[in-house]
Every structure is written in C-alpha cells, then in structure tokens.
Amino acid sequence: MAQLIVRNIEDALVATLKKEAARHGRSAEAEHREILRKALREGPRRSLKQHLQQMPNVVDDADLEIPRKRSRPVKL
C-alpha cells in the first residue's frame, strides 16, 4: 500500500481529527484514512446543477430583480 504524508496542517485541525478518532475508537491515522475514503469513494458525485436544484427556495424572485431606469422615448 502507498503512504501519504500531509504537511503544514493547522494545529486546530489536527486536534479535531484526534478528537473525532477518539470518539470513533480508532487512531488519528485510521480516522484520516476513513475521511479520505468517504470523501473520494462513496456515492456518485453530484454536479453543481444538482446541488443548486436541491437548495431550498428561500427568496422571492422579485427581491433579486435589479431596478432599471425607464428608457427615454425615441423620436423618429
């Protein structure tokens, strides 16, 4: 099996990884492997379009309209 070395990780992130590992009863290295496995192998990847379609509609479209000045009449 290959090895992966990740450098320059923030201390807070490492602490969170260790807490999650302890919560799951495994080493930080095993937790890291599981996070990578879930992120890269599980389930089909969704497109941006699919993510946007699943977002709840919380804004009225009228709130997003840009007010425009009325055009002046054209003399022919």
Backbone bond lengths (Angstrom), bond angles and torsions (degrees), N, CA, C in turn:
res aa  C-N    CA-C-N  psi(-1)  N-CA   C-N-CA  omega(-1)  CA-C   N-CA-C  phi
1 M - - - 1.448 - - 1.521 110.35 -
2 A 1.299 115.41 150.58 1.467 121.37 179.17 1.521 110.94 -80.36
3 Q 1.309 115.20 159.47 1.462 121.29 174.94 1.516 108.68 -113.88
4 L 1.308 115.30 150.63 1.451 121.79 179.87 1.514 108.24 -129.76
5 I 1.313 116.45 124.61 1.463 121.08 177.60 1.522 107.88 -110.95
6 V 1.322 115.51 126.64 1.461 121.19 179.46 1.522 107.26 -115.01
7 R 1.300 116.94 120.47 1.460 122.13 -176.30 1.536 110.69 -106.77
8 N 1.316 114.27 163.98 1.474 123.00 173.76 1.526 113.12 57.15
9 I 1.307 115.84 48.95 1.464 121.04 176.97 1.523 107.86 -95.56
10 E 1.313 117.42 136.50 1.453 122.19 -179.07 1.529 110.54 -60.26
11 D 1.312 115.87 142.73 1.462 121.48 -178.79 1.525 112.04 -57.51
12 A 1.323 116.74 -39.82 1.465 120.52 -179.27 1.525 111.11 -63.67
13 L 1.315 116.85 -37.32 1.457 120.84 179.27 1.533 110.58 -67.30
14 V 1.326 116.86 -41.33 1.469 121.14 177.70 1.523 110.00 -63.67
15 A 1.326 116.87 -41.28 1.465 120.60 179.06 1.528 110.53 -62.48
16 T 1.322 116.83 -41.45 1.465 120.81 178.60 1.520 110.43 -64.86
17 L 1.329 116.81 -41.36 1.462 121.06 177.81 1.523 110.58 -60.13
18 K 1.311 117.22 -44.31 1.469 121.62 -179.86 1.531 111.46 -65.54
19 K 1.331 117.48 -38.71 1.466 120.54 177.74 1.524 110.84 -64.57
20 E 1.338 115.97 -43.82 1.468 119.81 178.69 1.529 111.14 -64.43
21 A 1.324 115.98 -38.69 1.465 120.43 178.26 1.526 110.31 -62.00
22 A 1.325 116.55 -45.64 1.459 120.40 179.35 1.523 111.04 -63.60
23 R 1.311 115.83 -39.54 1.476 120.15 179.03 1.520 111.44 -61.98
24 H 1.354 116.60 -33.92 1.463 121.70 179.90 1.525 112.71 -92.91
25 G 1.325 117.49 0.16 1.452 121.33 177.20 1.516 114.13 70.58
26 R 1.329 116.60 36.90 1.466 120.22 178.53 1.518 110.22 -140.88
27 S 1.316 115.83 169.93 1.463 120.79 -179.96 1.528 110.22 -72.31
28 A 1.331 115.59 163.61 1.466 120.03 176.93 1.525 110.10 -62.21
29 E 1.331 116.60 -36.14 1.466 120.11 178.59 1.529 111.08 -65.40
30 A 1.333 116.74 -43.25 1.468 120.45 178.12 1.531 110.61 -65.08
31 E 1.324 116.25 -38.17 1.471 120.09 177.60 1.520 110.52 -63.79
32 H 1.314 116.05 -42.07 1.463 121.89 178.52 1.527 109.96 -60.52
33 R 1.347 116.77 -45.14 1.470 120.12 178.05 1.521 111.43 -60.22
34 E 1.332 115.97 -42.16 1.464 119.55 -178.65 1.526 111.43 -65.76
35 I 1.321 116.88 -40.71 1.471 120.56 177.85 1.523 110.08 -61.28
36 L 1.324 116.69 -45.80 1.472 119.76 178.23 1.516 111.53 -63.27
37 R 1.320 116.68 -42.09 1.467 120.81 -179.98 1.524 110.53 -60.18
38 K 1.314 116.58 -47.03 1.468 120.32 -179.53 1.531 111.46 -64.67
39 A 1.309 115.68 -42.01 1.465 119.55 -176.59 1.523 112.63 -68.94
40 L 1.307 117.16 -31.38 1.458 119.34 -171.16 1.521 114.88 -107.81
41 R 1.310 119.04 -18.57 1.459 119.30 -173.93 1.517 115.66 -118.38
42 E 1.299 118.12 -27.16 1.457 118.97 -172.11 1.517 112.43 -83.09
43 G 1.305 115.51 132.74 1.447 122.60 171.81 1.513 115.17 68.08
44 P 1.310 114.33 158.23 1.466 118.89 177.64 1.518 110.60 -71.05
45 R 1.295 115.87 144.76 1.466 120.08 178.08 1.525 108.47 -77.25
46 R 1.304 115.59 141.27 1.462 120.13 179.76 1.516 109.48 -100.94
47 S 1.305 114.48 146.92 1.459 120.53 178.35 1.530 109.35 -80.79
48 L 1.326 115.12 167.29 1.461 120.10 175.61 1.523 110.08 -59.16
49 K 1.322 116.40 -39.70 1.459 120.90 179.19 1.523 110.67 -58.87
50 Q 1.332 117.54 -43.61 1.458 120.85 179.80 1.524 111.25 -65.45
51 H 1.325 117.90 -40.41 1.461 120.99 176.94 1.523 110.58 -61.58
52 L 1.331 116.75 -45.21 1.457 120.34 -178.42 1.524 111.42 -65.99
53 Q 1.319 117.35 -36.90 1.459 120.48 179.58 1.526 112.00 -66.78
54 Q 1.319 117.37 -25.86 1.460 120.84 -178.88 1.520 112.98 -87.94
55 M 1.319 117.13 -6.45 1.459 120.03 178.99 1.526 109.92 -73.17
56 P 1.328 117.47 139.22 1.459 119.32 178.10 1.526 111.30 -68.01
57 N 1.304 115.58 147.24 1.457 121.47 178.34 1.524 108.06 -85.68
58 V 1.330 116.67 100.17 1.467 120.51 -174.89 1.527 112.87 -112.46
59 V 1.323 116.93 2.92 1.462 120.79 -177.31 1.525 108.60 -126.95
60 D 1.320 114.83 139.65 1.458 119.62 173.65 1.525 107.77 -77.69
61 D 1.309 117.95 133.39 1.466 121.09 -177.87 1.527 112.62 -55.47
62 A 1.314 117.41 -31.28 1.463 120.80 179.98 1.530 111.11 -63.45
63 D 1.325 117.30 -27.88 1.468 120.67 178.98 1.522 111.82 -68.76
64 L 1.308 117.53 -19.56 1.461 121.75 -177.13 1.527 113.57 -97.22
65 E 1.311 116.08 -4.56 1.458 119.24 -178.42 1.527 110.80 -71.22
66 I 1.312 115.62 143.45 1.459 121.60 178.29 1.520 108.18 -94.42
67 P 1.334 117.33 121.50 1.470 118.85 179.69 1.535 109.58 -65.42
68 R 1.294 116.17 131.44 1.465 121.13 -179.26 1.526 109.34 -120.90
69 K 1.319 114.67 145.12 1.461 118.74 176.99 1.517 108.54 -73.01
70 R 1.295 113.76 148.40 1.473 118.11 177.22 1.508 108.84 -71.00
71 S 1.280 117.10 141.04 1.471 120.12 179.76 1.526 109.64 -72.85
72 R 1.291 115.62 152.32 1.463 119.33 179.31 1.525 108.69 -83.30
73 P 1.311 117.62 151.42 1.475 120.50 -178.69 1.530 110.58 -66.35
74 V 1.287 114.38 145.81 1.475 120.76 179.00 1.521 107.38 -100.36
75 K 1.351 116.59 128.89 1.458 120.97 178.39 1.511 108.42 -93.21
76 L 1.280 116.51 128.86 1.460 122.04 178.45 1.501 112.46 -102.24
